[in-house]
Amino acid sequence: MLHCINMTLPKTHPRYQSLCIRERLTDGVRTGITSQAGLIAHGRGEAFDYLLGECTTESAMRSEEAAVAMLLAASRPVLSVNGNVAALVPGEIIELGRVLNSVIEINLFYKTEERVRAIADHLRLYGASGVRGEHPDTVLLPLPPDHPRSRVCKGGIYDADVVLVPLEDGDRCQALADMGKSVIAIDLNPLSRTAKAATVTIVDNVVRAIPNMIKLAIRMKDLDVDLLDGIISRYDNEETLRAAIEELVTRGVAEV
C-alpha cells in the first residue's frame, strides 16, 4: 500500500490512495525519475481505474496468475522498468525480481542519461543490484533506429524469453512480440495497442498488480513446470480483454 510522502492527509480520505499516487509521480518529476509526459499517461490510466472501481477485477487476477506462471516457467525472465514504475513500486518490483530470479532493466521513452542514472540510484536505495540499462551494451529491437525505446541490453530484454513491461508503449510491445518473446503488459486501458499486442495483459493498476504478483509468485514458485504450463495454456488474452471491457462497462453503467 502507498503512503503519502509530503502531504498531510487522513487515510480515511476517499481519494487517499489516488492522491498518494499522484504525489509520488509529481515528486518523481522533481527528482528526475518521472517525466511530465508520464503524468499525462497516468491521468489517462487513472480514468480507467476509476471505472474499474480502483480494485483488482476477476479478469485481472486471472491475468496476474498467468503472468506469474509464465515468468516462473521462463528461462530468461526480465522485468522492464520505466520512470512511473520506479516512482510507484520501486521496492515491490525489486522484490518481484528477487522471487522470480529475474533481471531488471531500465528502459525509457523519454530517455536521458540523467534520468536513467536517477532511476538506477533510486532503485539501489530500495536494495536493487545489477540493474541493467544504466551502462547498456545496446542492441536494436526491430524498430526504427531513432525510436527512443529501440535500444536494449544483451543479457537483458534482448535475450529474454519472457518480458514484463508495465506501462509500455504499443510499438515496442509489438516489436518484442514480433521477436517471438512472450510479453506481459500492465495496462489499465484494455483497448490500447499495448493491451492487444501483449501475450498477457493485466488490466490493473501497477500499485496493485505488482504486490499481487509477488504473493502469487511466492505461492507458485515450487509448482511443477507441467502445472505452470497448464495455467499458461488455459489463458486466453482476447477473452480476458473482452471480460475487462465488460467489467468496465458494467460498472460504468451501474454508476450512472
Secondary structure as the mmCIF struct_conf table of DSSP 4:
data_model
#
loop_
_struct_conf.conf_type_id
_struct_conf.id
_struct_conf.beg_label_comp_id
_struct_conf.beg_label_asym_id
_struct_conf.beg_label_seq_id
_struct_conf.end_label_comp_id
_struct_conf.end_label_asym_id
_struct_conf.end_label_seq_id
BEND BEND1 ILE A 5 ASN A 6
TURN_TY1_P TURN_TY1_P1 LYS A 11 THR A 12
BEND BEND2 HIS A 13 HIS A 13
TURN_TY1_P TURN_TY1_P2 PRO A 14 ARG A 15
HELX_RH_AL_P HELX_RH_AL_P1 TYR A 16 THR A 31
TURN_TY1_P TURN_TY1_P3 GLY A 32 GLY A 32
BEND BEND3 ILE A 33 THR A 34
HELX_RH_AL_P HELX_RH_AL_P2 GLN A 36 LEU A 51
TURN_TY1_P TURN_TY1_P4 LEU A 52 GLY A 53
BEND BEND4 GLU A 54 CYS A 55
HELX_RH_AL_P HELX_RH_AL_P3 GLU A 58 ALA A 73
BEND BEND5 SER A 75 ARG A 76
STRN STRN1 PRO A 77 VAL A 81
HELX_RH_AL_P HELX_RH_AL_P4 GLY A 83 LEU A 88
BEND BEND6 VAL A 89 VAL A 89
HELX_RH_AL_P HELX_RH_AL_P5 PRO A 90 LEU A 100
TURN_TY1_P TURN_TY1_P5 ASN A 101 ASN A 101
STRN STRN2 VAL A 103 ILE A 106
BEND BEND7 PHE A 109 TYR A 110
HELX_RH_AL_P HELX_RH_AL_P6 GLU A 113 LEU A 125
TURN_TY1_P TURN_TY1_P6 TYR A 126 GLY A 127
BEND BEND8 GLY A 130 GLY A 130
STRN STRN3 ARG A 132 ARG A 132
BEND BEND9 GLY A 133 HIS A 135
STRN STRN4 THR A 138 LEU A 140
BEND BEND10 PRO A 142 LEU A 143
TURN_TY1_P TURN_TY1_P7 PRO A 145 ASP A 146
TURN_TY1_P TURN_TY1_P8 PRO A 148 ARG A 149
STRN STRN5 ARG A 151 CYS A 153
TURN_TY1_P TURN_TY1_P9 LYS A 154 GLY A 156
HELX_RH_3T_P HELX_RH_3T_P1 ILE A 157 ASP A 159
BEND BEND11 ASP A 161 ASP A 161
STRN STRN6 VAL A 162 PRO A 166
TURN_TY1_P TURN_TY1_P10 LEU A 167 LEU A 167
HELX_RH_AL_P HELX_RH_AL_P7 GLY A 170 ASP A 178
TURN_TY1_P TURN_TY1_P11 MET A 179 GLY A 180
STRN STRN7 SER A 182 ILE A 186
BEND BEND12 LEU A 188 LEU A 188
TURN_TY1_P TURN_TY1_P12 PRO A 190 LEU A 191
BEND BEND13 SER A 192 SER A 192
HELX_RH_AL_P HELX_RH_AL_P8 ARG A 193 ALA A 197
BEND BEND14 ALA A 198 THR A 199
STRN STRN8 VAL A 200 ILE A 202
BEND BEND15 ASP A 204 ASP A 204
HELX_RH_AL_P HELX_RH_AL_P9 VAL A 206 MET A 220
TURN_TY1_P TURN_TY1_P13 LYS A 221 ASP A 222
BEND BEND16 LEU A 223 LEU A 223
HELX_RH_AL_P HELX_RH_AL_P10 VAL A 225 ARG A 234
HELX_RH_AL_P HELX_RH_AL_P11 ASN A 237 GLU A 255
#
